[in-house]
Amino acid sequence: MKKILIVAATAGLMSLAACNGGTTNTTAENVADSHEANAAIYDDAADNTSNAAAADVLENAADVEENKADAAEANAH
């Protein structure tokens, strides 16, 4: 009797797992969104400064944030 229950439970879990379309890593998506928002802020700050060196630093920071967002999005799937 125990073997029948174990086999039935295992079959049920396997069918349940087969029906699941997969989960989405919403934490990674939220992290990606946060980095994209930071990149936009850095871009805006770079556009609003009159100091060329500061603008370059801010644009580089925006690029770093965009790279982090890309990495987080890749991790989300």
ABEGO torsion letter per residue (X at the ends): XAAAAAAAAAAAAAAAAAABAEBBBAAAAAAAAAAAAAAAAAAAAAAABABAAAAAAAAAAAAAAAAAAAAAAAAAX
